[in-house]
Amino acid sequence: MAVQTPPGAAPQAVPTSSTAILSLIAGIVGLTIIPFIGSIVAVVTGPMAKKEIRASGGALGGDGLATAGIILGWIGIGLGVLALCGGTAAIGIPVCLAALGLATYRSSSLVPLLLAVL
């Protein structure tokens, strides 16, 4: 049964957990401005916020914000790992092929340029 407020009385707003807000903001920042670090902060602070909200016994809200922060954080970490793997493959495969002598050296090839950088 829902709690009913007397007529004419405004319902009380439940304050939102600051940690939940931090988790959401860190998740957004992890996808935009500071890719990997913001995502890790979101993944760490999200469960902390959920625990804080449960321990408050209904005095704090923001469970959805904490969940969104966790989800955004894991998406950011996943994209970061994919980018790291893709970058490693984009540089590592041509370098390995050149080291084995299997790469063809054409004027448009990037292998000599990559070897010169390394």
C-alpha positions in Angstrom: 0.0 0.0 0.0 1.4 3.4 -0.9 1.9 6.1 1.6 -0.8 8.8 1.2 -0.1 12.4 1.9 -2.8 14.5 3.5 -4.7 16.8 1.1 -2.8 20.1 0.5 0.5 18.7 1.7 3.3 18.4 -0.8 5.1 15.0 -1.0 8.6 14.9 0.4 11.3 14.5 -2.2 14.0 11.9 -1.4 17.5 13.3 -1.7 19.7 11.6 -4.3 22.9 9.9 -3.3 26.0 12.0 -4.3 27.9 8.8 -5.0 25.2 7.8 -7.5 25.5 11.1 -9.3 29.3 10.8 -9.3 29.0 7.3 -10.8 26.7 8.6 -13.6 28.9 11.6 -14.4 32.1 9.4 -14.4 30.4 7.0 -16.8 29.5 9.8 -19.2 33.0 11.3 -18.9 34.5 7.9 -19.4 32.7 7.7 -22.8 33.6 11.2 -23.9 36.4 13.2 -22.3 38.6 10.9 -20.2 38.0 7.5 -21.9 39.5 4.8 -19.6 39.9 6.5 -16.2 36.3 7.8 -16.1 34.9 4.4 -16.8 36.9 2.8 -14.0 35.7 5.4 -11.6 32.1 4.7 -12.7 32.5 1.0 -12.2 34.0 1.5 -8.7 31.6 4.2 -7.4 28.4 2.6 -8.8 28.3 -0.4 -6.4 29.4 1.9 -3.6 26.4 4.1 -4.3 24.0 1.1 -4.5 25.3 -0.1 -1.1 24.9 3.4 0.4 21.3 3.6 -0.9 20.4 0.2 0.5 21.9 1.1 3.9 20.0 4.3 4.1 16.7 2.4 4.3 14.9 4.6 1.8 16.3 8.0 3.0 18.4 8.2 -0.2 17.5 7.7 -3.8 19.4 7.4 -7.0 19.6 3.6 -7.5 18.9 4.1 -11.3 21.7 6.7 -11.6 24.2 4.3 -10.0 23.0 1.5 -12.3 23.4 3.7 -15.4 26.9 4.7 -14.2 27.9 1.1 -13.9 26.6 0.2 -17.3 28.3 3.2 -19.0 31.5 2.4 -17.2 31.5 -1.2 -18.4 30.7 0.0 -22.0 33.6 2.5 -21.8 36.0 -0.2 -20.5 34.9 -2.6 -23.3 35.4 0.0 -26.0 38.8 0.9 -24.5 39.9 -2.8 -24.6 38.6 -3.1 -28.2 40.5 0.1 -29.2 43.7 -1.2 -27.5 43.4 -4.6 -29.3 42.7 -2.9 -32.6 45.6 -0.5 -32.3 47.9 -3.3 -31.3 46.9 -5.3 -34.3 47.1 -2.4 -36.7 50.7 -1.7 -35.7 51.9 -5.1 -34.6 50.8 -7.2 -37.7 52.6 -5.1 -40.3 55.7 -4.9 -38.1 55.8 -8.7 -37.6 55.3 -9.2 -41.3 58.1 -6.9 -42.1 60.4 -8.6 -39.6 59.7 -11.9 -41.2 60.3 -10.6 -44.6 56.7 -11.3 -45.8 55.6 -7.8 -46.4 55.9 -6.2 -49.8 57.6 -2.9 -49.9 55.7 -0.6 -52.1 55.8 3.2 -52.1 52.3 3.3 -50.6 53.1 0.8 -47.9 53.1 2.0 -44.3 55.5 -0.8 -43.1 58.7 1.2 -43.8 57.2 4.1 -42.0 56.2 2.0 -39.0 59.6 0.4 -38.9 61.3 3.8 -39.0 59.2 5.0 -36.1 60.1 2.0 -34.0 
